[in-house]
Amino acid sequence: MPEDKTYDMVVHNGTVLTVNRTFEVLEKGLVCIADGRLERLEAKASREALPKARQVIDAQGGIIMPGLVNTHTHAPMSLFRGLADDLPLMTWLNDYIFKVESRWLNPETVYTATLLSCAEMLLSGTTTFCDGYFFEDSVAQAVEASGMRAILGQGIIDFPAPGVPEPDKNVAEALQFIQKWQGKTSLIGAGLFCHSPYTCSEETLRKARRVADETDTLFQIHVAETQDEVRDMEAKHGLSPVQYLDKLSMLKPRTLLVHAIWVHEADIASMARGDVGISVTTESEMKLASGVPPVPAFLKKGLAVGIGTDGCASNNNLDMFQEMDFLSKLHKVKHLDPTVLPAQEVLHLATRGGAEAIGLGDQIGSLEAGKRADLIVVQTHKPHLTPLYDPASHLVYAASGSDVQDVIIDGQLVVQDRTVLTIRVEEVMTAIEALARKIAS
């Protein structure tokens, strides 16, 4: 490599946690970025001069790591944060969420609430998220403005929904969304999101799957989230939710199954044969008392598993550091085994594993030459992060989203010294607070 090359950006003076296949750690590391890609990663000798760069980011002794990948969100639901807590899932959905969505969601409210979620995710180190909701065109516009990377799915459900009052047009609306956004920007991938096997008919599921296959986009669906869902599906179809989807040829690559809590060995085997991705949302699943998905069994079968936060109405935040902590500890206590889901493995799920689950594993999720330059700097010079023996352990068990200092996406600085450069955060918060007062009244 020519010594006189000038990079677009150099990030230095930190521990580089690559999360590559050997989990390589570079002490006093250096990351060089050009044309939105990672070009050079290495340890830097103390007296060695920095490579030339148009922009230099000093990590100040912190951790330089891949941006976090949130594999399941309903971004506009930040508008409903804390609105209906401590309720069973179906009561929460039918008596509160579906009703408030039908009244208060429109393109403008969805856009503003998505900006709020993007700001929250950026400030807590998430650089990529996978979303499914209604008015997804407005979600995409907000994501584009934020500078984040995302896979976005237009919601599909078999009853009148926000923006889709005629259910028989639900798949057509999703196709229209895909056609508008697919390839429009390198940071946004379009797809579709079928709510669940119990809210989408067989005809709807088949039509949606066909659209996803023909457009080569991600097919997302909630599945096996509660015991009642499993009992109802078995009573109606004589099959578990996963086996029902398998019968309809839904389980194949470019599929993301969300939750997958109440599954048995045959279900997991079918998921593995279909080479699907899985998203687990631990805090939401705990809060709604849905159950605990068998993540160790998924990993043993070689499934690509990612971590999601779900929406702010059922979590109630989008902090992926908190999700990592909860995921690891919940499984340790469930299995009565402190060695289950160790920190390094959980960090993999929040980065490279999540990228693989949503079909972006060749682009992001680890710091390796040739991949897109999505990375964050975690400031570790703080009382709760002192001393530092093991970076992975710190990130999972001690750090929080508020420790993220800088965020770079596709080689562009999006958060600098905990200031979001792409969103007027105070204005967005003021607008959401005004909306919340109307909703509360």
Residue pairs with C-beta under 8 A, 6 or more apart in sequence:
1 40
4 52
5 34
5 51
5 52
6 52
6 53
6 54
7 32
7 33
7 34
7 39
7 40
7 51
7 52
7 53
7 54
8 33
8 34
8 35
8 36
8 53
8 54
8 55
8 411
9 32
9 33
9 53
9 54
9 55
9 56
9 57
9 373
9 408
9 411
9 413
10 30
10 31
10 32
10 33
10 50
10 51
10 53
10 55
10 56
10 57
11 30
11 31
11 33
11 56
11 57
11 59
11 64
11 375
11 377
11 406
11 408
12 29
12 30
12 31
12 44
12 50
12 56
12 57
12 58
12 59
13 28
13 58
13 59
13 60
13 61
14 28
14 29
14 59
14 60
14 61
14 62
14 63
14 64
14 377
15 25
15 26
15 27
15 28
15 29
15 62
15 63
15 64
15 391
16 25
16 26
16 29
16 30
16 31
16 41
16 43
16 64
16 65
16 367
17 23
17 25
17 63
17 64
17 65
17 66
17 347
17 367
17 391
17 392
17 395
18 24
18 25
18 26
18 41
18 66
18 366
18 367
18 368
19 65
19 66
19 347
19 348
19 351
19 352
19 365
19 366
19 367
20 352
20 366
20 367
20 368
23 344
23 348
23 392
25 391
26 41
26 42
26 43
27 43
28 43
28 44
28 46
29 41
29 42
29 43
29 44
29 64
30 40
30 41
30 42
30 43
30 44
30 50
30 51
31 38
31 40
31 41
31 64
31 367
31 373
31 375
32 38
32 39
32 40
32 41
32 51
32 53
33 39
33 373
33 408
33 411
34 411
35 411
36 372
36 373
36 410
36 411
36 412
37 369
37 370
37 371
37 372
37 373
37 411
38 367
38 368
38 369
38 370
38 371
38 372
38 373
38 375
39 369
40 51
40 369
41 367
41 368
41 369
44 50
50 56
55 413
57 377
57 406
57 408
57 413
59 377
59 405
59 406
60 379
60 381
60 405
61 380
61 381
62 377
62 378
62 379
62 380
62 381
62 405
63 377
63 378
63 380
63 391
63 394
63 395
64 367
64 375
64 376
64 377
65 351
65 367
65 375
65 376
65 378
65 391
65 395
66 127
66 351
66 352
66 364
66 365
66 366
66 367
66 374
66 375
66 376
67 125
67 126
67 127
67 128
67 351
67 364
67 374
67 375
67 376
67 407
67 408
67 409
68 124
68 125
68 126
68 127
68 128
68 320
68 321
68 350
68 351
68 354
68 376
69 126
69 127
69 128
69 129
69 130
69 306
69 307
69 350
69 351
69 354
69 355
69 358
69 360
69 364
69 365
70 121
70 126
70 128
70 129
70 130
70 307
70 308
70 309
70 318
70 320
70 354
71 129
71 130
71 256
71 277
71 279
71 306
71 307
71 308
71 354
71 357
71 358
72 130
72 132
72 220
72 256
72 258
72 279
72 281
72 306
72 308
72 309
72 310
73 117
73 129
73 130
73 131
73 132
73 308
73 309
73 310
73 311
73 318
74 131
74 132
74 133
74 310
74 311
74 313
75 113
75 114
75 117
75 118
75 129
75 131
75 133
75 139
75 142
75 143
75 311
76 105
76 109
76 110
76 113
76 114
76 117
76 133
76 134
76 135
76 138
76 139
77 113
77 117
77 133
77 311
77 312
77 313
77 314
78 113
78 114
78 116
78 117
78 120
78 311
78 312
78 318
78 432
79 104
79 109
79 112
79 113
79 116
79 432
79 435
79 436
79 439
80 97
80 100
80 311
80 312
80 313
80 439
81 312
81 313
81 316
81 317
82 316
83 96
83 100
83 313
83 439
84 92
84 95
84 96
84 97
84 100
84 313
85 287
85 316
87 95
87 96
87 288
88 288
88 289
89 225
89 226
89 288
89 289
89 290
90 226
90 228
92 288
92 314
97 313
100 439
101 134
101 161
101 162
102 160
102 161
102 162
104 435
104 438
104 439
105 134
105 135
105 162
105 163
106 135
106 162
106 163
107 135
107 137
107 138
107 163
108 138
109 435
110 133
110 134
110 135
110 138
110 139
110 142
111 138
111 139
111 141
111 142
112 142
112 428
112 431
112 432
112 435
113 432
113 435
114 138
114 139
114 142
114 143
115 142
115 145
115 146
115 423
115 428
116 428
116 429
116 432
117 312
117 318
118 142
118 143
118 146
118 148
118 423
119 146
119 420
119 423
119 425
119 428
120 317
120 318
120 319
121 129
121 148
121 318
121 320
122 146
122 148
122 407
122 414
122 415
122 420
122 422
122 423
123 401
123 402
123 404
123 415
123 418
123 420
124 318
124 319
124 320
124 321
124 400
124 401
124 402
124 404
125 320
125 321
125 376
125 378
125 401
125 404
125 407
126 148
126 318
126 320
127 148
127 149
127 364
127 374
127 375
127 376
127 407
127 408
127 409
127 414
128 148
128 149
128 150
128 151
128 354
128 355
128 358
128 360
128 364
128 374
129 148
129 149
129 150
129 151
130 150
130 151
130 152
130 153
130 218
130 220
130 256
130 279
130 306
130 308
130 358
131 139
131 150
131 151
131 152
131 153
131 193
132 152
132 153
132 154
132 155
132 192
132 193
132 220
133 139
133 153
133 155
133 193
134 154
134 155
134 161
134 162
134 163
134 164
135 162
135 163
136 152
136 153
136 154
136 155
136 177
137 154
137 177
137 180
137 181
139 152
140 150
140 152
140 177
140 181
140 188
140 190
143 150
143 152
143 187
143 188
144 185
144 187
144 188
145 422
145 423
146 414
146 422
146 423
147 187
147 409
147 410
147 412
147 414
147 421
147 422
148 187
148 409
148 414
149 187
149 188
149 360
149 364
149 372
149 374
149 409
149 410
150 187
150 188
150 189
151 188
151 189
151 190
151 191
151 218
151 358
151 359
151 360
152 177
152 181
152 188
152 189
152 190
152 191
153 174
153 190
153 191
153 192
153 193
153 218
153 220
154 173
154 174
154 177
154 178
154 190
154 191
154 192
154 193
155 161
155 164
155 174
155 193
155 195
156 170
156 171
156 173
156 174
156 192
156 193
156 194
156 195
156 200
156 204
156 208
157 167
157 170
157 194
157 195
157 199
157 200
158 167
158 170
158 199
158 200
158 201
158 204
159 167
159 199
160 166
160 167
161 167
161 170
163 173
164 170
164 173
170 204
171 192
171 204
171 207
171 208
171 211
174 192
174 208
174 211
175 192
175 211
175 215
177 190
177 192
178 190
178 191
178 192
178 211
178 215
178 217
179 215
180 190
181 188
181 190
182 189
182 190
182 215
182 217
186 410
187 409
187 410
189 217
189 218
189 359
189 360
190 215
190 217
191 212
191 217
191 218
191 219
191 220
192 208
192 211
192 212
192 217
192 218
192 219
192 220
193 220
193 221
194 200
194 204
194 205
194 208
194 219
194 220
194 221
195 221
195 222
196 221
196 222
196 223
196 225
196 229
197 205
197 221
197 223
197 229
197 233
197 241
197 244
197 245
198 229
198 232
198 233
198 241
200 208
200 221
202 248
205 245
205 248
205 250
206 248
208 219
209 219
209 248
209 249
209 250
211 217
212 218
212 219
212 254
213 252
213 254
216 254
217 254
218 254
218 255
218 256
218 358
218 359
219 250
219 254
219 255
219 256
220 255
220 256
220 258
221 245
221 250
221 255
221 256
221 257
221 258
222 258
222 259
223 241
223 242
223 245
223 257
223 258
223 259
223 260
224 230
224 240
224 241
224 242
224 259
224 260
224 261
224 262
224 263
224 267
225 258
225 259
225 261
225 262
225 285
225 290
226 261
226 262
226 290
226 291
227 262
227 291
229 241
229 262
230 240
230 241
230 262
233 239
233 240
233 241
233 244
234 240
237 244
239 247
240 262
240 263
240 264
240 266
240 267
242 251
242 257
242 260
242 263
242 267
242 270
242 271
243 266
243 267
243 270
245 251
245 257
246 270
246 274
251 270
251 271
251 273
251 274
251 276
252 274
252 275
252 276
253 274
253 275
253 276
254 359
255 274
255 276
255 277
256 276
256 277
256 278
256 279
256 357
256 358
257 271
257 276
257 277
257 278
257 279
258 278
258 279
258 281
258 308
259 279
259 280
259 281
259 285
259 290
259 293
260 267
260 271
260 278
260 280
260 293
260 298
261 285
261 290
261 291
261 292
261 293
262 291
263 271
263 293
263 294
265 297
268 294
268 297
268 298
268 301
268 303
269 301
271 278
271 298
271 301
271 303
272 301
272 302
272 303
276 303
277 303
277 304
277 305
277 306
277 356
277 357
277 358
277 359
278 293
278 298
278 303
278 304
278 305
278 306
278 357
279 305
279 306
279 307
279 308
279 354
279 357
279 358
280 293
280 295
280 305
280 306
280 307
280 308
280 327
281 307
281 308
281 309
281 310
281 315
281 323
282 307
282 323
282 326
282 327
282 330
283 309
283 310
283 315
283 322
283 323
283 326
284 290
284 309
284 310
284 311
284 314
284 315
285 291
285 292
285 293
285 310
286 326
286 330
287 314
287 315
287 316
288 314
292 330
292 331
292 334
295 305
295 327
295 331
295 341
296 331
296 335
296 340
296 341
298 305
299 305
299 345
304 353
304 356
304 357
304 361
305 349
305 353
305 357
306 349
306 350
306 353
306 354
306 355
306 356
306 357
306 358
307 320
307 323
307 324
307 327
307 346
307 349
307 350
307 353
307 354
308 323
309 315
309 317
309 318
309 319
309 320
309 323
312 318
319 400
319 401
320 350
320 401
321 395
321 396
321 399
321 400
321 401
321 403
322 400
322 401
323 350
324 346
324 347
324 349
324 350
324 395
324 396
325 396
325 397
327 341
327 346
327 349
328 340
328 341
328 342
328 343
328 346
328 396
328 397
331 340
331 341
332 338
332 340
332 341
343 390
343 392
343 393
343 395
343 396
343 397
344 392
346 396
347 392
347 395
347 396
351 365
351 366
352 361
352 365
352 366
353 365
354 365
355 361
355 363
355 364
355 365
355 366
356 365
362 371
363 371
363 372
364 371
364 372
364 374
365 371
367 375
372 410
372 411
373 408
373 409
373 410
373 411
374 408
374 409
374 410
375 408
376 404
376 405
376 406
376 407
376 408
377 404
377 405
377 406
377 407
378 395
378 399
378 403
378 404
378 405
379 403
379 404
379 405
380 386
380 388
380 394
380 399
380 403
382 403
384 398
385 394
385 398
385 399
385 403
388 394
404 415
404 418
405 415
405 417
405 418
406 413
406 415
406 416
406 417
407 413
407 414
407 415
408 414
413 421
414 420
414 421
414 422
415 421
